[in-house]
Amino acid sequence: DAPLSGRISVIVSARSISSLVFPSTRQKGSAVIEEVSVTIPFPKVVRTTKLSANIGSVLYDEAGRVAKWTIGKLNEKMRPQLTGTMVLDGTGRPEENPPLSVEWKIPLASVSGLSVSGLSMSGENYKPYKGVRNIAKSGRFQVRCG
């Protein structure tokens, strides 16, 4: 009997991010999303995989059965895609379907719209500069696949 195999295809794209608040000094144009990465856990029945990505790099950990796809910067015009094949142990389909984990950050963006309007210090001889930099981070974001 030939071993069972399967295919995987993951496409990442950025939608309009109108809910983010940017400072008024920011240049107009599309937002750049930085440090984008996707973690793909594979079910226990997956013996091995062969993965490739058109943007970024992908590393597969055979022992933990986890692939980490590091995309880097992403804008609304890019369409990074990961494709590959996998060889399965046994004779059936995987029972579990683990969710993908996605991480990213958007510099100079605020989800809440909070900003610092003033800064005062007492007991210091110098006048501090009020500099605040916002960064919106993804936290723990999961995508469930069916």
N, C-alpha and C positions, 0 to 999 in steps of 0.2 A: 504494500500500500504506500502511495505517495503521501507525504505529510500535508496536512491542510495549510492553506495560506490565506492571507487577507491583505487588503490595501487600506491605506490611511491617507487622507488629504485634509489639511487644515489651512484655511485662508484667514488672514487677519486684516481688518480694514478699520479705519477711523471714520466714525460718523460725525455729523455736525455736533459741536460741543457748545451749544448756545447757553447751557446752564452754568458755564464757568464765567467768573468775573476776572477781568484783567485790569491792571492799572492803566490810567489814562495816558501814561507816557509810553505805553507799548506801541510798537510799529503795527500798522494794519496788515492783515494777511492771515493765512491759515496758521493755526497753532501747531507747534512741533511737539510731539509726544516722545519722550526720551526713555531710555533704559527699558524698552519693551522686551519681555521674555514670557515664554509659554512653557509650562511644565506639564508633560504628558505621562501619566502613570499607565502602564500597560497591565492587563489582567495576568494572573498567574499562568494561564495556559499558553501565553506567548513565549516561545522558545528563543527567538532572535528576530531582529528587525534590520532593515536596510533603509535609512532615511536620508533625504536630501532636501535642501531649502534653496529657493532662488535668491533670498536676501537673508543675511546673517549666517549663523553657524548652528549646527545641531550636534549634541553629544548624547550618546545612549549609554546608560549604565546597565550592563548585562546582569549584574548581581541584584540590583534593586529594581530592575525592569522599569526604569524611568528615563524619559528623554527630556533634555532641557534645550529649548530652541531660543537662542539669544538673537533678537532682531536688531536692537539698537534704537536708532531714531526712526520715527514713523510720522508721515503727514497724510493728509486726506487724499492725496493722489497715488500713494503707494499701495500695492497689493501683494504683500509677502505671502508665499505659499510654501508649505511643507508637504512633501509627498513621500510615500514609501510603501514597502511591503513588509509583511511579518509572517513568520512560520509558527504554526501552532502545534502544541503537544496534544495528543489525544484525538478524538474523533468528532467532537462537538464544538459548537460556538461557545465563546466565553459567557459565563453566567453573570458576571458583574461588568459594569461599564463605568469605570472611574471617571470623575469629572476632571477637566483640564483646569489648571491654575494659571491665571494671567496677572502679570505685574507691569506697572508703568509709572511714570511721573510726568507732570506737565509743569515746567518752570514758569514762574511769574503768574500763575493762575491760582484763584481762590474759589473753592466750591461755595463757601458761606458768604463771601462778599465782605467779610470783616477786614478792617484796615486800621493801622495805627495813625492817629491824627496828631499826636504830640508825645514828647518825651521830656521829662524833667528829672534832674539829678540834684541832690543836695550834698554839700560837703566836698565837692570837687572843684578845683580851680580852673578846669578847662570846660569848654562848651562841647558836648557830644554832638555828633552828626546823627540825625534820625534816618537810619537806613534800614528798611525792612524788605525782605525778599520772600515772596510767597511761592510755595511749591505744592501742587496737588498730587498726592500719591494714591495708588490704587488700593492699598490695604490688602485684604484677602478677597480676591475676586475669582469665582469659579464659574466655569461653563459646563453645563451638563449636556452630554451627547446622547442621542438616541439611536 
